[in-house]
Amino acid sequence: MIVSESFAPQLNGVAHSVLRTAEHLVARGHTPVVVAPAVPAEQAARRYAGGRRERAYGYEVVRVPSVPLPGYPEVRIALPGRGVADAIERHRPHVVHLASPFALGAVGAAAADRAGIPSVAVYQTDLASYARTYLPVLGAAGPRLAWWRLRRVHAGAARTLAPSRASLRALVAHGIPRVHLWPRGVDCARFHPGHRDETLRRRLGRHGEVLVGYVGRLAPEKQVDRLAEVSRIPGVRLVVVGDGPSRARLEAVLPDAVFLGRRSGHELARLYASFDAFVHAGPFETFGQTLQEAMASGLPVVAPAAGGPLDLVRPGHTGFLVPPGAGGGFREAVESLARSGELRAAFGRAGRAAATERSWETVGDRLVEHYRFARTEAAGTLRR
């Protein structure tokens, strides 16, 4: 059973990871059940078979009541209730996977513990940095409270899985036990250089500009406004794919950029492949899934030298890492790529080669091994 703070149709790293994980489990002959916050009624009516228990994905999805996060309605917060406990009682899973646990995940952890079922907690969101961004009134107390909450949720898990070495070190430093490394996979068939579309390129860059793409949520923690220096480079067109509470402000800050809103599926893959380079400005990424998708699409990437990108980007080989807070760093990196098609091609080939080693099949099989170890370790604890 996967208990997730977010699930489709929401578009974010947690929801995407859960979708791919469940697909892999089905492909390997397992029977996943996903428990997630309910989506608004209009979305459910449009996209789902309907009801609290859905089967639109080929496996059961249990929706529990939720409310929107104040100031960020795209994020849903599950309300307290017996939804998780009832689902565990019905299905009796062998292991409970807690995806980015905080609210619903804490309920899932407690329910699994009461049922005597081991849980695996997957760390995916830098909540301490989010507290610093969204709750500045708390000052230093915000990050401390976030880590206190994370320790309480993760302490009971048989294993906590970190997506990057930087995240693993942070978790250990803050007293979270039994931490192991588990990266994310990428669909190298969906995200492929062969999807490049010259007609689309001409529409986005009418004067033959070098197209530099950003894909992701438009929210304060992503710091997309730092790409203003990129949008002003002569001969470069910044293309922003995504939506969120910061969009109106960013459109004012980046008047020369093209904003396309949310895109998914083949349309998103076609956009990636049609860019010439990819840039991500947020320094709080625990992994950096969009960087990996861009690399699979054959793009050189530019990102902050912090968090997950440290594991994904090989400077001078697949792209550039910019010191967080460095003035002009993104502009200099993108200018280097814009000047040389040969450099972009070489970085793009190296990035594609690196991405093919991190397929969802490979990464998903590692996750199943973590499940098996968690069950074995939990059984050993019970015997002792």
Secondary structure as GFF3:
##gff-version 3
##sequence-region A 1 384
A	DSSP	beta_strand	2	4	.	.	.	ID=ss1
A	DSSP	alpha_helix	13	27	.	.	.	ID=ss2
A	DSSP	beta_strand	33	37	.	.	.	ID=ss3
A	DSSP	alpha_helix	41	47	.	.	.	ID=ss4
A	DSSP	beta_strand	53	54	.	.	.	ID=ss5
A	DSSP	beta_strand	60	64	.	.	.	ID=ss6
A	DSSP	beta_strand	66	69	.	.	.	ID=ss7
A	DSSP	beta_strand	72	78	.	.	.	ID=ss8
A	DSSP	alpha_helix	83	91	.	.	.	ID=ss9
A	DSSP	beta_strand	96	99	.	.	.	ID=ss10
A	DSSP	alpha_helix	104	115	.	.	.	ID=ss11
A	DSSP	beta_strand	119	122	.	.	.	ID=ss12
A	DSSP	alpha_helix	127	134	.	.	.	ID=ss13
A	DSSP	three_ten_helix	136	138	.	.	.	ID=ss14
A	DSSP	alpha_helix	141	155	.	.	.	ID=ss15
A	DSSP	beta_strand	159	162	.	.	.	ID=ss16
A	DSSP	alpha_helix	165	173	.	.	.	ID=ss17
A	DSSP	beta_strand	179	181	.	.	.	ID=ss18
A	DSSP	three_ten_helix	193	195	.	.	.	ID=ss19
A	DSSP	alpha_helix	198	204	.	.	.	ID=ss20
A	DSSP	beta_strand	210	215	.	.	.	ID=ss21
A	DSSP	three_ten_helix	220	222	.	.	.	ID=ss22
A	DSSP	three_ten_helix	224	227	.	.	.	ID=ss23
A	DSSP	alpha_helix	228	231	.	.	.	ID=ss24
A	DSSP	beta_strand	236	241	.	.	.	ID=ss25
A	DSSP	alpha_helix	247	253	.	.	.	ID=ss26
A	DSSP	beta_strand	258	261	.	.	.	ID=ss27
A	DSSP	alpha_helix	265	274	.	.	.	ID=ss28
A	DSSP	beta_strand	277	279	.	.	.	ID=ss29
A	DSSP	alpha_helix	289	296	.	.	.	ID=ss30
A	DSSP	beta_strand	301	304	.	.	.	ID=ss31
A	DSSP	alpha_helix	309	312	.	.	.	ID=ss32
A	DSSP	beta_strand	319	322	.	.	.	ID=ss33
A	DSSP	alpha_helix	329	339	.	.	.	ID=ss34
A	DSSP	alpha_helix	341	355	.	.	.	ID=ss35
A	DSSP	three_ten_helix	356	358	.	.	.	ID=ss36
A	DSSP	alpha_helix	360	383	.	.	.	ID=ss37
###
